Amino acid sequence: MQLQLSALRAQRGTMDVYRHPTMLDARPAENRSIDTASRRGPANGAITRMLDRSSARPSALETFWRGFRRFCPRCGQGHMFAGYLSVRTACEVCGLEFEPLRSDDVPPYFTLFIVGHLVVSLYLAFWRMLDMPAWAQALVWCGLTLVLSLVLLPFIKGGVMAVIFLTKAKA
Ligand SMILES: [Zn+2]
């Protein structure tokens, strides 16, 4: 039994040598490490470059946030809009073309979805507290809906365009 165990250990030891080729090296550890480092140099460089690239790539949330603030989703520096809703042809910093990121009627849909839920909730919560005639209430809530929609729409359009950029959806 003892013999079998030691034979097994010896076998495992041999396998360890295959897994760690440096174990075959009889030289002192400090000499070995220099040698293996120089041998693995290019491969390590490639891995480092890959890691650099992945760390430089922004997260999906960061890309969305860039678009929401109406900046280019790729570089985060160029402006995506020339006016209130008119989109530039390309980014002035990185050259990303904005034409393929057409959002069509998705931004108004999301804007109405958000504003509708918000205003109706506020109305249901506060309409009794406002001591106003019905026509004044209608004016206040409709006015709030209009203002919120107009304020949110350009930002939501930027965010939607960033999501199209992220998912590479075809317009
Ligand atoms: Zn850009």
Residues whose N, C-alpha, C, O or C-beta is under 5 A from the ligand:
A	BS01	ZN	C72 R74 C75 G76 G78 C91 V93 C94 G95 L96
